[in-house]
Structure formats: structure tokens, C-alpha cells
Amino acid sequence: MRVRAYRFRAYCSNTTAGVLKTQLEVACKLYNALLHAEQEEYEENKHTMNKTELRQLALDLRKKNPVFQVLHSQVA
């Protein structure tokens, strides 16, 4: 049995590339903010945040900060 591998490349306009780059940067900032909050929670209370708490924190950050509102709800 042979395994086939396919390689695809998306050619997008400069506008689309800029939007994707912006969304990636904002997603990285949100991830780092959540990671920092989780590390602080562990240092202060020796408690790791579960998935529900992290989702709620991400939602709160998106509501407060207009920069994070660029991301879609499934991303953040």
C-alpha cells in the first residue's frame, strides 16, 4: 500500500495576507496573555486553571480589549 502526500499552497492577495498576519499576531498575544494569567494563578494559589476557566478568561479579555475582537469566536 502506497501512502500519498499532497502539498497545497494558497496564493492570496496582499490584503488577505495582511488580515491573516494580523489575526495570527492577535492570536499569539491572546495565547501569551492566557499563559501569563495561568502562571500567575499557579504561583499565587498553587492551582492550575481548567479549560472552562481559560475559556471564560479569553471571553472576558475579548470583551474588554478591542484588539482581541478581531478574532473569531472559534479561535478565542
N, C-alpha and C positions, 0 to 999 in steps of 0.2 A: 504494500500500500504506500503510495507516494503522498507526501504532505505538500500542499501548495501554499505558497505565501504570496500575498498580494500587497503591493505598495501603492498608496494613493497620495496625491498631492493636491492641495486646494490652492488655486490661483485666485486671489481676491484683489479687490481694488484697494487703493491707499486708504480710503475712508473706512472700509471694513477692517483692514489691518489695524488702523488706529483704534477703532472701537474694541477690537479683540485685545489689543495690548493694554488698553485702559482697564478693561474688565479683569484681565489677569493681574494687573498691579493692585487693583482694589481687592481682589480675592486673596492675594498674598498678605495685604495689610490686615484684612479681617482675620485670616488664619493666625497671623502673628499676635493680634490683639487677644484672640481667644486663648492662644497658647500662654501668653503672659498672664492672663487672668487665672488660668488653671494653675500655673506655677505659683502665683501669689496665694491662691486659696490653699494649696498644699503646704506652703511654708508657714502660713498663719494658723491653719486649723488641722493640718495633717489629714486632710480629706480631699480625695480626688473627685472632680466633678463628673457626673454621669452624662450620658448622651442628651437626656432631656434638659438638664441644666445648661449645657452648652448651646443647645438649640434656642432656648429661651434667651440666653445672653446674646446670641447672634441676632435674634429678632429685636431685642432692645437696642443693640448697637445700630442696627439698620434704621430704626425709628428715630434715634437721636441724631445720627450723623448723616447729612445729605450725601456725602461721598459714597457711603455704602449702599445707597438706594439705587445705584447703577446696576447692581447685581440682581439677577432674577431670584425668585423665592426658592427655587430648587437648588440653587448654588449655595445660598447662605442659609 
